[in-house]
Amino acid sequence: MDQKPVEDLLRRLRRAADGELMARFNRVVARIKADGSLVTEADLAMQVRMQRELAGIFPAYGFLGEEMDLDQRQAQIDKPGAGFWVLDPLDGTSNFVTGIPYFAVSLALIVERRVELAMVYDPARQELFHALAGKGAWLNGKILGKRTAPASLRTAIALVDYKRLPAELAQRLVAAAPYGSQRSFGSVALDFCWLAAGRGHVYLHGRHNLWDYAAGLTILHEAGGHAVTLEGSQQPLLDLRPRSTAAALDAALFAEWRRWLGIVPRQG
C-alpha cells in the first residue's frame, strides 16, 4: 500500500479512537458476552465507525471485527476476496471499564494470508504503532530500531498472562521463574507493541484470537522480534483458531526463553 493512503488511514484511526473510545473512557457499563468476555458501547461504536470508514475508502476489501458473530467471521475467512481488514475495536475492555489507561484499537489488513499493514493505537498515550510488511515498524512516525536487551533471561522483564496458560506451565513459572520480574497489563495488541519498543523483554500468552494478535504480532516481527507458539509453530494462524505465543525482541534472549519453555520450533 502506498504511503499516502496509509497516512490517511492512520489519521482516521486516531480520530475514531479519540472520539469513540476516549469520550467514553471509564463512563460506560459493560455486559458479558457468550464467551465470557466484556463488551461496551465503546467497542460497538468504534467497530461501526471503522467498518463504515474502511468500506468508504477501500471498498475492495472485506471486514472481520471482534464484535461480529462467529458465522460472519467464518464467512469472511472462507471467502477472503481481494483481502480483508481485521479489527479489534477495543483491546483491553476490562481495563477500559475499570479506568486503567492500558487499552488500544488494533487494525490489520490481510491479503493472501499475509498481514500487509498493521496499526495499533493507544489513545490514552496518543501512541500510534504501525508496520508495513517487509518495510519495518514505527511509533508515531519514528522507526522502531534496535533496543538494548538484558544479558540474560535472569534479568529480563517478562510480560506473562498466566490466566490462559496450561496449568502445569503456570505453576512452574510461579515456583521457579527464570526471569527477573513479571508484568501482566491486559491488552494483547499493546503488549506486542511494547515488546517491540523495548518496554519488556520476553512475552508469553496461552490463548489469543486473530483480532488480538494480527496487528501487534506483525509490528513485533517488523521491529525485528521473534515469536513461536507453545507447540513450536513459527507461522501466525491467520484464521479463527486461537494461538499461543512466546516472544522476544532480542534473538539471543528469545532462544534462551524458548529453551526454558521447552519449545522445539517447527514450520507451519
C-alpha positions in Angstrom: 0.0 0.0 0.0 1.3 3.5 -0.9 2.3 5.9 1.9 -0.4 8.5 1.3 -3.4 6.2 1.9 -1.5 4.7 4.9 -1.1 8.2 6.4 -4.7 9.0 5.8 -5.8 5.8 7.5 -3.6 6.5 10.5 -5.2 9.8 10.9 -8.7 8.3 10.6 -7.8 5.6 13.2 -6.6 8.3 15.6 -9.7 10.4 15.2 -12.1 7.5 15.6 -10.4 6.2 18.8 -10.2 9.7 20.3 -13.8 10.3 19.5 -15.4 6.9 20.2 -13.1 5.5 23.0 -11.7 8.4 25.0 -15.0 10.2 25.0 -16.4 7.1 26.8 -13.4 6.1 28.9 -14.5 4.8 32.3 -18.0 6.1 31.7 -19.7 3.0 30.3 -21.3 -0.1 31.7 -20.0 -3.4 30.3 -22.1 -6.5 29.6 -20.8 -10.1 29.4 -20.8 -11.8 26.0 -21.4 -15.5 25.5 -17.7 -16.3 25.6 -17.3 -14.7 29.0 -15.6 -11.5 27.7 -16.8 -8.0 28.2 -18.3 -5.6 25.6 -19.3 -2.0 25.9 -21.0 0.7 23.9 -17.5 2.0 23.1 -16.5 -1.4 21.4 -19.6 -1.3 19.3 -19.4 2.3 18.3 -15.7 2.0 17.4 -16.4 -1.0 15.2 -19.3 0.5 13.4 -17.4 3.7 12.7 -14.2 2.0 11.4 -16.2 -0.5 9.3 -18.0 2.3 7.6 -14.9 4.4 7.0 -12.9 1.4 5.7 -15.7 0.4 3.3 -15.8 4.0 2.0 -12.1 4.3 1.2 -11.2 0.7 0.5 -14.3 -0.9 -1.0 -12.4 -3.9 -2.5 -11.5 -5.3 1.0 -13.8 -7.3 3.3 -14.1 -6.8 7.0 -13.8 -9.0 10.1 -14.4 -7.4 13.5 -14.3 -8.9 17.0 -17.9 -7.8 17.6 -19.3 -9.8 14.6 -20.9 -13.1 15.3 -19.0 -16.4 14.6 -20.8 -17.1 11.3 -19.9 -13.7 9.9 -16.3 -14.0 10.9 -16.1 -17.5 9.3 -17.7 -16.3 6.1 -15.0 -13.7 5.7 -12.2 -16.2 6.4 -13.8 -18.7 3.9 -14.1 -16.0 1.2 -11.3 -13.5 1.7 -11.7 -11.9 -1.8 -9.0 -9.3 -2.5 -8.2 -9.2 1.2 -9.9 -8.1 4.4 -9.4 -5.9 7.4 -9.3 -7.4 10.9 -10.4 -5.0 13.7 -10.3 -5.3 17.5 -12.2 -2.0 18.3 -11.2 -2.1 21.9 -8.4 -4.5 23.1 -8.3 -4.3 26.9 -12.0 -3.7 27.6 -11.7 -4.7 31.3 -9.0 -2.0 31.7 -11.2 0.5 29.9 -14.2 -0.1 32.1 -12.2 -0.1 35.3 -10.4 3.2 34.4 -7.0 1.6 33.8 -5.4 3.5 30.9 -4.0 0.5 29.0 -6.1 -0.4 26.0 -5.9 0.0 22.3 -7.6 -0.3 18.9 -6.0 -2.9 16.6 -6.3 -3.0 12.8 -4.6 -5.3 10.3 -5.0 -5.8 6.5 -4.7 -9.4 5.4 -4.0 -10.2 1.8 -3.4 -13.7 0.6 -2.9 -14.9 4.2 -0.3 -12.3 4.9 -0.6 -9.1 7.0 0.3 -6.3 4.7 -0.5 -3.4 7.0 -0.8 -3.3 10.8 -1.9 -0.5 13.2 -2.3 -0.3 16.9 -3.3 2.9 18.6 -3.2 3.7 22.3 -5.4 6.7 22.7 -4.6 7.2 26.4 -0.9 7.9 25.5 -1.6 9.0 21.9 0.9 6.4 20.7 0.3 5.0 17.2 2.3 2.0 16.2 2.2 0.7 12.6 4.1 -1.6 10.3 4.2 -2.4 6.6 5.1 -5.9 5.5 8.9 -6.1 4.8 9.4 -2.4 5.4 9.6 -2.0 9.2 7.6 -0.7 12.1 7.1 2.8 13.5 5.9 4.5 16.6 4.4 8.0 15.9 6.3 8.1 12.7 9.7 7.1 14.1 11.2 3.8 13.1 11.4 1.2 15.8 15.1 0.2 15.8 17.5 -2.0 17.8 16.9 -1.9 21.5 19.4 -2.9 24.2 18.5 -6.3 25.8 19.4 -7.8 29.1 22.5 -10.0 29.1 20.4 -13.0 30.1 16.8 -14.1 30.8 17.5 -13.9 34.6 17.5 -10.1 34.5 14.7 -9.7 31.9 11.2 -8.3 32.4 8.6 -10.7 31.3 5.1 -9.9 30.1 3.1 -13.0 31.0 -0.6 -13.7 31.1 -1.0 -16.6 33.5 -4.7 -17.0 33.1 -4.7 -18.8 29.8 -1.5 -20.9 30.2 -1.6 -24.6 30.7 -1.8 -25.2 34.5 1.5 -27.1 34.7 3.4 -24.3 32.9 1.8 -21.6 35.0 2.7 -23.4 38.2 6.3 -23.9 37.0 6.6 -20.2 36.3 5.3 -19.3 39.7 7.6 -21.8 41.5 10.8 -21.1 39.6 10.5 -18.1 37.4 13.6 -17.8 35.1 13.2 -14.0 34.6 13.9 -11.0 36.8 10.3 -9.7 37.2 6.9 -10.1 35.6 4.0 -7.9 34.4 0.5 -8.5 33.1 -1.2 -5.5 31.6 -4.3 -6.7 29.8 -4.1 -5.8 26.1 -2.5 -8.4 23.8 -2.1 -5.9 20.9 -0.4 -3.3 23.1 1.8 -5.9 24.8 3.3 -6.9 21.4 3.9 -3.2 20.6 5.5 -2.5 24.0 7.7 -5.5 23.4 8.7 -4.1 20.0 9.5 -0.8 21.7 11.7 -2.5 24.3 9.2 -2.0 27.2 9.6 -5.5 28.4 11.9 -8.3 27.1 10.1 -11.6 26.8 6.4 -12.4 26.4 4.0 -15.4 27.0 0.3 -15.8 26.4 -1.6 -19.1 26.2 -4.6 -18.2 24.1 -5.5 -15.2 21.9 -7.5 -14.7 18.8 -6.8 -13.3 15.3 -8.1 -9.8 16.1 -5.9 -9.7 19.2 -2.6 -10.6 17.6 -2.8 -9.9 13.8 -1.6 -6.3 14.0 0.6 -6.4 17.2 2.5 -9.5 16.2 3.2 -8.1 12.8 4.6 -4.9 14.4 6.8 -7.0 16.6 8.1 -9.0 13.6 8.7 -5.9 11.6 10.7 -4.4 14.5 13.0 -7.4 14.4 11.3 -9.5 17.0 10.7 -13.3 17.2 7.7 -15.4 18.1 6.6 -19.0 18.3 3.6 -20.9 19.6 4.0 -23.3 22.6 3.6 -26.1 20.0 6.6 -24.7 18.1 4.9 -23.1 15.1 6.6 -20.0 13.8 3.8 -19.0 11.4 0.9 -16.9 12.5 -2.5 -18.6 12.2 -4.4 -16.1 10.1 -7.7 -17.8 10.8 -10.1 -18.2 13.7 -8.2 -20.8 15.7 -6.8 -19.3 18.9 -3.0 -19.4 19.2 -0.4 -19.1 22.0 2.7 -17.0 21.7 6.1 -16.9 23.3 8.2 -14.0 22.0 11.1 -11.6 22.5 12.6 -8.7 20.6 16.2 -9.9 21.0 17.2 -13.1 19.2 19.6 -14.4 21.9 17.0 -13.7 24.7 14.3 -15.4 22.6 16.4 -18.5 22.2 17.0 -18.7 25.9 13.3 -18.2 26.7 12.3 -20.8 24.1 14.7 -23.3 25.6 13.5 -22.8 29.1 9.9 -23.3 27.9 11.0 -26.5 26.1 9.7 -25.3 22.7 11.1 -27.0 19.6 10.5 -24.7 16.6 8.8 -26.2 13.5 7.5 -24.7 10.3 3.7 -24.3 9.8 
